[in-house]
Amino acid sequence: MHITLKHFCQRLCTCRCRTPANAQIVHSGAACNVKDDNISERIYTIKEGDTLVLQCIVKGHPRPQVRWTKTAGSASDKFQETSIYNETLRIEGIQRVQGGRYYCKADNGVGVAAIKSIRVDVQYLDTPVLTVHQTISDVRGSYYQEKTVFLRCTVNSNPPARFIWKRGSMLIEQSKDNGVDIYEPLYTQGETKVLKLKNLRPKDFADYTCQVSVRNVCNIEDKSITFRLTNATSPPMIRLSVNDTVVVDPGQDVLLTCEVTAGFPQPNVTWTRYPGPLPLSALVRESTLILRAVTPADAGFYNCTAVNNVGNPARKNVNLVVRTMSNLTFQITPDSNKDSETIQMGRDLKLSCHVDATPQEKVNYTWYKNGVPVYNSETLILLRSDPDMAPGTSSLEIVDMKFRDLATYSCVANFPGSRVPELRVDVNISQNSVSPPVLSVPPGGQIVSVREGGNVELVCLVADGKPRPPILWSRTEKDLLMPSGRPIVETPDGRLRLRNVSRDMMGAYRCQTAPYNGLNIKRREAQVQLNVQYPPILDPVFQDVRSRNYQMVTLRCTVLRSNPPRLADIRWFRNGDFIRMPMPDLKEMPELKFKLEPNNNGSYECRVSNSAGTSTCTFNVTAQPYNAEFYFDTPNPVRILKGNNYSYTLQWTQRDPEATDPIIGYWINLLNKHSKEPEKGVLMSHTISDLRIPLSYEVRLAPVTTYSTGDYVSRIIQYSEHHVCGFEDERICGFSQDRSDVFDWTRQNHLSQNPKRSANTGPETDRSGTKEGYYMYIEASRPRVKGDKARLLSPLFNVSSNRGPKGSGRVPYCVSFYYHMKGKHIGTLNVLLRVRSIASVDSVMWTKSGDQGSDWKKAFFGISPSGPFQIVFEGIRGPSYEGDIAIDDVSITIGKCKQENTVANAGKTGKIECDIFVCVERNITNQINTKKHLLFCTSHLCLCRLIQRN
């Protein structure tokens, strides 16, 4: 990543910082007041709606991870799911509920974490609400009446508001007017002042103003409300054009009118609905509510409210019921007094019919026998609502059944006078048509085994049952739902089909006959056990093992779970080759012990198998030291030298230097001076000189031990008079968010990533591969939806030359950047040229869509703008959440693009010809051979001698 150093008000310490110092909170938002209380905690006052910015500046290296939390309420929408991992906490348009105590915690794994708290006090003043109430009481019998009026003014504010009452333009003072009384009522919500007008006088009919003030804190202006009191002032009264309950057919239009019959001033009428808001198709015209083509979803209670701030609001409710009918079922109940499960002559029989309907009580049932309507008689009894059945069930009882009662009976349900279609069910009653069901599980079907991810069918068959009832499936374990998420699943044929089976579906399933669409008798039940087989679950999936050479290394692969639990095979591999060893005990933990030597470093795999499959533990075993980690906050790293040169102070730390053989030095491009022995958490530094302005350089760094060299890490050293941005500065180099887009680009690095972010998408580090380096990305998770756009605008470039080289008409520029587009739901990244003229014109100069792999890729293109211009990075969200897009190291320079427009890869291309070894001052004599160089380290002194080999 190009280096644009972030300047804090307080710098991070640059060497031997072992623990993070106490976090210091710096408020850079619109604070009205800052003060410290008696427990050394700062209190920041801010006006509601302003932007709160709290910055946690910390000391310590490695760079501490900063985490913001809150004791109550919500610091932002993100706080409802997780903490915010960033040095800066920013809340746009802060609300009153977001006030409270915020904590900044800094931790770098060295020493004790630093914690500091800050209290945020959000100030606000709402517009007051003025309501009028009046009472009339008899005095001295019936000679005259005393009328008293109360003007109640209520407001929500922080801090508490001050009230001023005015009659017209004159201030009302209680001590100067015996006809008024000003007081605070008890048990009121919010802040309230009451102006009481006693024994109303003619001069009391006037305009009254309630003015509230928080004394201009945070520049919050005073607010007021005025009410005109007259002898006609009265509370609202209303009446509805319909009854309390309205029943309509689906598709019908509904007109509800709320007529105001009294009230002065003229009441304001509003319509609401419970539950939920008004339908989207609802129209409100003055006091009339119009519902077009209602559906069952539009049913509910509709409330009309009239308010004129006099007395209590007037309210009326209408219950709107939309007719529906569905799911007509029947039951056949043999003589329950005789505990019978079959139809028998000379005994009673009951047929029942039920429909799910709204309103249930309005359903009309009609019974037919062989197509002829059935009427009540001594042997046929009709029940409109059977008390022994579910509400709204109609039954036909056949008393002392005879051969003449064997027939086809029909139940028809309808809404009289409605357009809702009727429903019908036929039941054939004969000696051969009705018999109890027999439920059975096929042989071998009591236990069903399936591999995870496969499909399976659980079977319960109904034999010899007429009519054949549906089969209901449920889990036998209490509170467990079916895979569909419902407690019960109905299957007409008794076959429960499960797809993509997972291990949490394993267990016992109950099947039973339904009490409807068949005989209403004791349920038949059976059970089926589902056994889900899956490969062993191992720990660790991957582990990086570092060790000194000629030390014993033990690799353990723990089997957490397995089904079937019996293991079939355990094998160890090194770099893909099978390791021949005695057959391990399949009942013991898989383990491999060996002495680490220079020739057996590599990737080790333990493959553990059962009959369901094979899983792998992977170990990367090496004596190489961990990668060095660059430090990105060196104060003033660039020094301008004489001539056209500059120097750069490079700093880094070494992770766990004691984990492997002692580190005796570093291979570093461009470096020819010593460094200290590395210690955990301690900075090492060196100044690189003789760098040419305005070139950029890539520095590659690798730790070296006696036996091995670690992997190289690289970073870019940048000096440019043109615009180059690696987004290290939190001000993002003058880039800005486009206000016309849907959402914003986000700046982050590896340390500030949300730990709950989507897996398999987005970069792990910045373009240079460092955890501290920053980049910009778009977050594709909720609430983002497909097609949402985020635009990042470069600073405005003013074209200063009228003509380009060799007489061309326009000045050429080169735009280059790195992009990262990993994820199966990646959308599109567009780069646009926005030329400013009478109207701004955007032209797409570069575009890429879809998954582009897990690596950062470089792109560049040339432009020749006709006037002042900006470069726009437009990220478009793909079809789902695995679609994060990132950009880094944006460069906009004058001149045509070259294949490589800087010497950023000079170490690779050969322009910088040799790597130089940095010796550690140690009392040893050692010789190290490399492919290109020969280096001698002698006692007490490092002599780095370059010998070019043929």
N, C-alpha and C positions, 0 to 999 in steps of 0.2 A: 504494500500500500504506500502511495506517496505520503510523505511526512508533512502534515500541517499540524503543528503542535498546538495542543489545547492549553490556553493560558487561564489558570484559575486565579482568583484573588489571592489565594495562598497556595504556594507551590507544594507539590509532594516532595518529601526529602529524597535526596539523590544517592545516598550510600549508607550501608549498614543500618537500614531501618528494619528492625526485626518485628515490631508490633505496630498495629495501627494506633495512632494517637486518638484522643477523644474527638469524635466527629464535631465539626463546626458547621452550624446551620447558617446559610446566607440567603436571605429573602430578597429576590430581585423582581418581585411583582409589585402590584399597586397597593402597598401597605399604607394605611392611614396613620398608624401609630405602632411603635415598637417599644416594648418595655420589658424589664426583667422583674420577676416576682421574687419572693423571699426564699425560694428553693432553687434559685439559679436556673430557672426555666424561662425562656423567652415567650412572650405573648405577642402575636402579630394580629393586627386588626385590619380587616379588608371589607370592602363593600360588596354586597351580593351582586353577582353578575360580572365582577372583574375577574381577571386571570391571576390565579395564585401560582407562584413559582418558588419552590423551596429547593435550595441546592445544598447538598451535603458534601463539603470539601474535607477530605481526609488525608492523613499522612500514612505512609507505610508502603513497603514493597516486599513481595509481589503486590501488584495493585489490589487493594481490598475490594471485595464484592460488597456493594452497597444495596441495602434492602430497606424499603419504606413499608411501614405497617401503621395501622390505626386501631385505637382501642374500641371505638364504637362508631356506628354510622358507616359511611362509605367515602373514601378519599376520591374515588373515581369509579367508573363502571368496572374497571379491571379489579378493583379491590374486592368485589363481590366474589371473585373466583380465586384470586391469588394475590400475593404481594407484588409491588412494583420494584423491579431490580434495575436501578439506574441511579446515577448521582443526582439527577434532577427530577423532582416531582412537579408536574405541571397539571393544573386543573383549570380548564377553560370554563368560564361562566360559573364560578363557584356558587353553590346554593347554601341556604341556611343550615340544612341538615348535614352539610359536609364540614361544619365546624367541629372542633374537638382537638384531641391530643394526637399528634403524629410522632412516630419514632423513626429515627435513622440509625441503622445498625451497619457497622463496617467490620468486615472480617476477611482476613487473608490467610487464615490457617496457622498463623504464627502468633503465639501469645493469646491474650484475652481480647475478645471482640469489644469494640467501642460502641457505646449506645448514647444517643442524645435525644431528648424530646423537645417538642415545640408545640405550643397551643395556638390554635387559629380561632379567632373570634370573628364571625361573619356578622356584619352590621346591615340592617335593613329597616325599611319603613314602608308598610303597605298603605294604600289609600283607605281612610277610615270608612266605616259603615255606620250610617245614622238611621235609627229606627224610632218611630213615634208610637207611644202608647197613651191611652187616656182612660180615666175612670170617672164615673158620675155617682155621687153618693147623696142620700137625703140628709138634710140638716134641719133641726127644729121641726120635725114632722114633715109636712108637705108644703111648707110656705115657699121655700125656694131650694134650688139644687146648686151644689158646688161642683164644678168641673175642674179636674186636675190633669195636666198633660205632662208626660215624661218624655224627654228627648234623650235617647241612649246612644252614645257614640263609642264604638269599639274599634280597636286597631291592634295589629300585630307588629311589633317592632323590637329591635335590639340596638341600643339600650332602651330602657323604658321611656315612653314618649311623654311629653308635656302637652296638656290640653289647654286650649283657649276657646271660650265661647263668645260669639258675637251676635247681637241683634241688629240686623242691618250692617252698618259699619262701626257700630258702637260696641266697645268691650263690655261684657256683662260681669259685674263684680257683685258677689253675694252680699258683701257688707253694705252696699249702696242701694240695694233693691230688696225690700222685704217680700216681694212677690215671687222670688226665685230661691232655689236651694240647689247647690252643686255638691255632689258627693260621689264616692266610689261604692258601687254595690258589692255585696258579698257573693261568693260562689259563682263568679262569672269567668268565662273562658276568654283569654286575652286581656288586654288592658281596656278598661271601660270607665267612662265618666258620664254621669247622668245630670241633665239639667231639668229640674222640676219646676214647672210653672203652676203656682198654687192659686186656686180660685181665679180662673182665667179671666183676664181683663181685656178690654178692647185693644189696648196698645200691644198686647201679647200676640196679636195676629200680625206676623211679620216674617221676614226671612231670617233663618237661624243658620249660623255657620259654625261648624266644629273644625278647628285648626289644630293639627298635631305636629310636633317637632321633636327631633332628637338632637337639637342644638347644633345642627350643621356638621355632625361628625361624619367623616369620610365624604364630605361634600354632599351629603344627602339633604335635599331640599325639603322644606316644609310641604305638607299636603293638607288638603281641606275638602270638605263637602258641605253643601248648602241645601236646606230644606225650607220650603215655604209653607207656613202654618196658616190655615184659613178656617173660617167657621164651617166650611164644607169638608174639611179633612175627615176621611173615614177609611176603615180597613176594606180590603177586597172581599167580594163574594162572587162565586161562580156556579154554573150548572152545566151539566153535560148533555149532549144531544142524543145519547144512547144510554142503555141500561148499564148496570155495574158489570155484567157479563155479556160479551158478544161472541156468538158462535157463527163461524163462516166456513165456506168450502174453500179448498185450495184453489188459487188462481183468481179469487174474487177480490175486488177493490173494496177498501174500507175507508170510511170518512168519519173522523172523530172531531167534533167541534166543542170547544170549551168556551162557553159564553160568559162574559163578565157582566154581572147584574148590579154591582155596586162597587164603590171605591173611588177615592180621590186623594192624591193625583191618580191619573189613569194607570191601572196596574199593568205590569209587563207579564205576559203569559209565556211559559216555556213548557215543552213536552220532554219527558224522559221515559226510560223503559227499564224494567227489572225482570230478569237479570240481563245484563249486557247493555250496550248502547242501542240507539235507534237503528233500524235497518238502513243499509246504504241507499235503498230505493225510497226511503221515507221523504216526504215533502211537507214543510211547515209553512203555511201561509197565514200570517197573523195568528189567530187563535185556533186554526184548523190544522189537524194532522191528517195527511193523505197517505195511505199505504196501497201501492199498486201490486196486483197479482200476488197476494200473500202466499207464503209457503209455511209448512209446519215450523220452520226455524224462526218465523216472525211472531210466534205465539209468545205470550207473556203479559205482564202487568204494565200498562201504559199510564203514566202519571202526568196530570195537568197541574201546574202550579202557577198561581197569580200573586205577584209581589208588587207592592208600592211603598214598602218600608213603613207602613202604618199598621200597627197591630201585628197579628200573626199572619203568615202567608196562608192563602186559601188553596186547599188541595183536594183533588178528586182522582179516583183510580178507576180504570177500566181493565177487566180481565178479558183479553182477546184469546179465544180458543179456536184453533184451526182443525177441522175434522180430519181424521185419518183412520184407516182400517187396514190391518195386515195380520198375517200369521194366524189363520183360523185352524184350530185344533179340536179334536174330539177325544172322549174317554168312554170306555165301556166298563161299568161297575156291576159285577154280579152281586147277588144278595149278600150284603155285608153282615146282616144279622145272623146268617147261617155260616159265615166265614167261608164263603164259596169262592172258587177261582174259575168256575166254568158256568156256562149257561145251562140251566136245568128247568124242565117244565114244572110248573106249579110253584116256582119261586120268583122273587122280584128281580127286575133288571133295570138299570138306570143308564141312559145315554146323556152325555153332557157335551156342550158346545161352547167354546170360548174364542173370542177374537180380541186381539190387542187393538184398542181403539181410543180415540180422543174426540169428544168426551165419552168415557165408558158408559155412563148412565143413560146416554141418548141412543145406544144401540138397540135396535128392534130385532128380535129373533122370531123366526117362523119355522114350525116343524111340519114335515110332510111324511106320510106313510104311503109308499108306492105312488108318489106324485100327488096324493090327495091331502089337503091341509088337515092337521090334527087339532082336535078340540078336547077340552077337559071332559073326562068321563070317569066312571068308577074304576076302570082298569088302566086308563092313560091320564097321567097327572102332569101338567105343564108347570114348571117353575121358572119365573122370569129371572130371578136371581137366587141361585142355589146357595143356601147358607153353609153347606158342607164343602163348597168348592171356592176357588179364587173369586174375588169380587168381579161382577160382570159376567158370570157364567150362567147359561141357561141349561136346564135339564128336562128330560122327558122320562118319567118313571112308568115302567110297565109292571102292573101289580098282578101277581099270580099268573105267570106267563102261560099262555095257551098256544096251540099250533097256529091259530089265526094271527098271532103276534109275530110270527116269523115273516119278515118282510125287509124291504129296503127303506131306511129312514134317512131323511134329508133335513139338514139344518141350514137355514139361510139367514145371514146377518146383513142388516142395512141400516142407513140413516134415513128415516122417512122424510121425503121432500128435499133430499140432498142430491147433488150430482156425484157424490162419492160412490163408486161402483160397489154393488153388493158382493158378498162372498158366500160360497156354498160348499158343503161337504156332505158326502153320501156314505152311510154305514149299512152294510148288508148283515142282517141278523138271521142266521140259520144254524142248524145243528152242525153243519160242516164248515161254516165260515168263521167261527170264533173258537179259539183254543189257546191255552196259556203258552207263553214262549219258553223255550229251552235255550239257555245261553252256554256256549262252550268255547274253549280255546283249542285250536287245532293241535294235534300231536306235535311236540317239539316247539310249540309256540309260546310256552310259559316263560322261557328265557330267550330273548332275542339279542344277539351280539352284532355289532356293527363298528367299523372303523370310523374314527373321527373324520368329519368332512363328507361322509357318505350319506346315502339315503336309506330309509328303513320303513317297514310297514308292520304295525302292530295289529293283530287280528283277533276279534271276538265275533263269533258267528251265532246268529239266531236260527235255531232249528225247530220245526214243528209249531211255530207260533203263528196264529192268525187273529187279526191282522198283524203283520210284522212291525214291531215298534222300532223307532230309531234307537241308536246306541249312543250313550253319553260317556265321554272320556274325561278323566280328571286325574290329578296326582294324588297318591295316597298320603304323602307327607303333608302335614298341615301347613297352610299358608304358601305352598308352592304353586305357582301358576303354570299353565300349559305353555309350550314353546311359543304359541301365538300371542301370549300375554293375557289370555282370558282364563277364568277359573274352570270353565267347562266347554268342551267342544263336541258338537253333535255330528255324528256320521250316519247317513242313512243305511250304509251297507256294513257297518261295524269295522271298517278298515281305517285305521289312523295312519296317515302318511306323513312322515317327518323328513325334511330335506336339510342337507348341510348340518348333520348332527354334530353337536359339541358335547364336551364332557359334562357340562352342567345340566344336560338333559337326562343324564343317567339316573335310574331309580325305578320305583314301582309305579305302574299306571293302572288305574281302576276303570273297568268298563261295566256299565249297567244299563238295563233297559229303561227307557223313558216312560213316565206315567201317562203320557198323552199319545194320541194316534194308535191306541191299542187298549189292551185290558188294563184297568186301573186296579192292579193287585200288587202284592209284595214284589219289590224289584228283584230281578235276577242280577247277580254280580259275579265278576271274575277279576283276576289280576294278571298282568303281564310285566315281567321284569326286563327293562332295557339296560343292556350292558354295553358301554361305549369303550372301545379299545383305542389307545393312543400310545405313541412311542414314548420312551423315557423322557422325563423332564430333568434336565441336567443343570448343574451350577458348578463353575461359571460357564456361560456361553462363550465368552472370550476373556482372556486375562493376559496382560503384558507382564512378563516375568523378567526382571533384571537381576543379574548376579555377577559376582566376581568369578573369574576363571579359576578352575581347579577347586571349586567349592561344590558340595553336594546340593543338588536341586531336587525337590519333591513336588510332583504335580499330582493334584487330587481332583477327581471328577465325581462330584456328589450326585447320586440319583435321588431327586426329591420325590418324584411320584412316577408310577408306571402302571399301565393296565394293558395286558396282564402283568402282574408284579414280577413274575419269573423272567429273569434275563436269559437271553439266548446266546449272546456273544459279547465279548469285550476285546477290542483290538486297539493297539497304539501305532501311530504313524509319525514319522519325521520327514518333513518336506515331501509328503505324499508317499513315501516308501514304508512298507510294513516293517515294524520292529519285531524281530523274532525273539520270543521270550517264552518262558513256561506259561501254560494256560492258566490265566488268573482264576481265582475262586469267584464264581458268579454271585456268591452271597456277600462278598466283601466289597468295600468301597474301591472303585478302580483307582489305582495309584501307580505312579512310575517314578523311580528314583535313579539318578545317574549323576556322574561328575561332569560339570560343564567344562568343556575344552574349546579351543578356538575352532576345531573342525566339526563340532556338533551343535553349534548355534542354529536356530531356525524355527520353523513352525511345527508344533507338536499337536496331534489330534488324538483324542480318545473317542472312539466310536462305540457306543453302547446300543445294543439291539434287543428288542423283544419281538414277539410274533406280529406286532402291529407296525413296526418300522424301526428306523435307526436315528439316533440323535448324536450330536457331536459337541464335545468340549474342545475349544481351541486355545492353545497357549503359544504366545510369541516369546520364545526364550532366547535371550541374547546377553552378551557381556558388554554391548555397546552402551555408553552413557545416555541418559535422557537428553532430548534436544534442549539446547539453550533457549532462553526466552528473552526476546528483546524488550527493552524498557522504552515506553513511548512518551514519557513526560519529562524529559531532560530539559532543565531551564537553559534557554539560549544555546541550543546545540550548534547553530551555524555562526561562524566567525568569518568575516570578510578579510582576506589577506591582501598583501600588495599585488599589484598587477591584476590579472583576471582570474585569480584563484580564491578558493574558500576552503575552510576546514569544517569538519563535522565531529561532534562528540558522540560516539556510539556507546551505549550502555546495555548490559544484559545481566541476567541471573541464570544460575544453574539449578535445575530441579534435582533434588536428592543426589548430591554428588558422592555420597558414601555408598550408594546402592551397588555400584560396580567397582572395577579397578580404579585406583586413584587417577583423577584427570590431571595430566601433566601439561596441558596446553590446549590451544585452539588453532585450527586452520581458519584463517580469515582472509578474504580478499583485501588487498590494498594496505595491509597492516604489517608493521615491522617493529613492534615493540612488545614488551613483556606484559603479563597480567598476573594478578595474585591467584593463590590457590582458591578455588571456588568454595563458598560456604552457602548453605541453604538460606535463601532469603536475603543474601547480601549482593549488592550491585558490584559488577566489574565494569570498567569503562576504559575507553581509549579514544584519543583524538586522531581522526584521519585527516591528513593534510594533502596539499597539492591537488585539490579537486578543482576542476575548471568550470567557471561560470559560462554558460548556463546549463551545463550538462547534468544529467541525472545518472546515478550509479546504483547498481544492485550489489549489496554486500551479502556474502554468503559466509555462514559461521557454523563450525562443527567442533565439538569437544573431542579430544584425543586422549586415549589411555595408552599404556605400554603395548597392549595387544590389539587395539581396535580403534577405529574412528567412528564417531557417531554420525547420524544423518545431518545433512546441511539444512539450515533454515536461512531464509533470505528476507531482506527488506530493502526498500528503495530509499536512497538518499536523494533528496529533491532540492534543486535550486532553479527557479524559473521566474522569469519576468512575465510569463503568460499565466493564464488561469489553469491551475492544476489542483484538483481537490480529491483527497482521500477520505474526507468526512471525519477526520480526527477532531477537528474543531467543532464544538457543539453548535456553533453558528453556521455550520455546514457551508463555509466559504462563500457566503452570500447567496447560495441557492435558496429558493422559497417555494412554498406550497401554493399551487394554483387554487384560488378560492372558488372557481367554477366547477371543480371536479366533485366526485362523490365522497372520497376519503383521501387520506394523506399517506405519503411515504413515511417510514419510520427509521430512525437511526438507532443502531444497536451494534454490540459486539458479542462475542461468545459468552462473556461474563454477565451480560445484561439480558440474555435470552430468557424468555418465559420458560420455567422448567416444565410447564404443562403444554408447551407448544406442540403443534402437530408433528408427528414423526414422519420420516421419509420425505421431507421437503425442506428447502432452504439450506443455506450454507452453514457449516459448523464454525468456520473462522472467516476472517476477511480475506482479500485476494492474496495477501502475502503469507497466509497460513498461520497468523498469530492470533491468540485469543484476545489480546488487548485491542487490536486494531478494529476500527469501526467500518461499517458499510451502511447503505440505505436499502430498504426492502419494503415490499407490500405484503401485509398480512392477509391471507385469504380465508381465515376462519370467520365464524359468525361475528358480527351481523352482516358480513359481506355476502353478496349474491352474484351470480353469473353476470358478467358484463359491467360490473362496477369499475370505475376508472379512477386512478390516482395520477396526478401530474406534478412533476418536480421541475421548476423553472430555474435555468441558469441566470446569473447576473446579466444585465443588458450590456451588450458590446456595441460601442459606437465606432463605426467604421471611420477611421481617421484619414485614410488615403483614398483619393479618388480613382487612382489607377493602380493596377497590379503590375507585376514584373513583365518586362518585354512588351510594354504597351497594352497589356490586356485591360479590359474595361473594369474589372472588379478585383478586389484583394482576396486571395485565397486563404482559407482557414482549414486546419485539420482538427477533427473531433475524434478522440479515441476514448475508450472506456472498457471496463471488464464487466461481464454479466454472468449471473448464475441462475439457471432455470432447471431445477431438479424437482420432480414430482409428477404423479400421473394425472394431475388436474391442472397443469400449467396452462395459463391463458396466453396472452400476447404482450410482448414488450415492443413498443414503438418509440423511435427517436425522431422528433419533428424539428424542423427549422421554422421559427416564428419571426418573420420580418415585420418590423414596425414601420407603418406608413400611415396613410389616411385611415386605413383599417388594417388591423393585424391579420396576416395570412399565415396559416400553418401548413407546412408541406412535410409529408412523411419521407425521411431520408434513409431510414433503416428499420427493419422489422424482423421479428423472430417469434415463432409460436411453438408451443408444445415442449415436452421434456427434452433437455439438451445435455443430460448427464450430470454427474456429481462434481465436475470440475469447473473452476472459473475459466471463462473463455474471453479472449480479447477481440474487440471489434473497432474499426475505424473507418471514417469516410471523409471526403473533402467537400467543402461548400465554398461558394462565392456569392455571399449575400449582397443584395442591392442597396442595403441601408442598415441601420441599427437592428440588431437581431438578438434572439435568445434561443438556446437549445432546450427542448422540452422532452423529458423522459416520461412516457405515458405507460403505466402498467395497467393491464386489463385483467380482471379476475376471471379464472376459468370456471369449469362446471362444478367444482367442489373445493373442499378446504385444503387439499394437498396441492397447492398452487402458488407458493410463495416465490416471488421474483426479486432478485437482488442486483445492485450495481455498485461498482467501486472504481476508484482511481480514474476519475473523469478528467480529461485534458482537452483544452480548447486553445490552440496555438496558431499563430500567424504562419502561413506557408503551406505548401502542398504536402500531402501525406507521403511518407516513405514507408518502406516495408517495416522498418523499425525507426520511428522518428526520434528516439533517444537512444542512449547507450545503456539503457536499463538492464540489458542482458549482456553487458560487455564481458563479464566473466565467462559466459558461455560461448560468445562468438569469437573470443580470442583477442579482442582489442586490449584487454588487460591480460597479459600473457601468463602470469604466474601467481599461484597461491603461495603465501608465505606463512610459515609456522610460527606461532607465538609460544616460546618456551616458558615454563614455570620455573622460577628460581628455586632449585632444589639441590641438595648436596649429592648429586648423582652424575655419573657419566653414562650417556645413553646414545644410541644411534638408531634413527628411524629412517627406513627407506619408503619412498612413495614412488608412484609411476613416473613423476617428472623431477623430483627433487631429492637431494640427500641432505640431511640435517644432522649436525652434531651438537649435543648438549654436554658441556664439560662442567667440572666441579665449580659451583658457586657462580657461574656466569653462563648466560645463554649466548652462543654465537650462531646466528642464523646464516648459514652459508648456502647460497643458491648455486647448484651445479646443473646446468642444462644437459640432459642426456640425449644421445642420438637415438 
